[in-house]
C-alpha cells in the first residue's frame, strides 16, 4: 500500500471518530455543542489538506 493511501485511510478514520465524538457531545449542553461544532470543523478539515502533501 502506498504512503498516500495509508494517509488517506487514516485521515478518513480520524474524521469518522471526530464525527462520533461530536454526536456524543451534542447531547450535553449549549457550550459543549459550540465546542463540538468547532471540533467537527477542525477535525474533518484534515481530509481537505491531505491532497496537499
C-alpha positions, 0 to 999 in steps of 0.5 A: 500500500502506498504512503498516500493511501495509508494517509488517506485511510487514516485521515478518513478514520480520524474524521469518522471518530471526530464525527462520533465524538461530536454526536456524543457531545451534542447531547450535553449542553449549549457550550459543549455543542459550540465546542463540538461544532468547532471540533467537527470543523477542525477535525474533518478539515484534515481530509481537505489538506491531505491532497496537499502533501 
